[in-house]
Amino acid sequence: MKKILNLRGVSLLSKNDQSQILGSRSGTPCFQNGNLCCIDTGNGSICDTGHCLPNGYCLFS
């Protein structure tokens, strides 16, 4: 494990960087409702100002 952590050119990705990677989505994808990004919870949806990313995550502003 120590050798893996000492690789050159490897860096940790921020949560925002991780969310931009296609295929990184888990769970329910978001949907756009005007200027709101919404996530279906099963009992309704949670919406806030932002937009949906291609990977299904909301990027709230």
Secondary structure, 3 states (H helix, E strand, C coil): CHHHHCCCCCCCCCHHHHHHCCCCCCCCCEEEECCEEEEECCCCEEEEEEEECCCCCEEEC
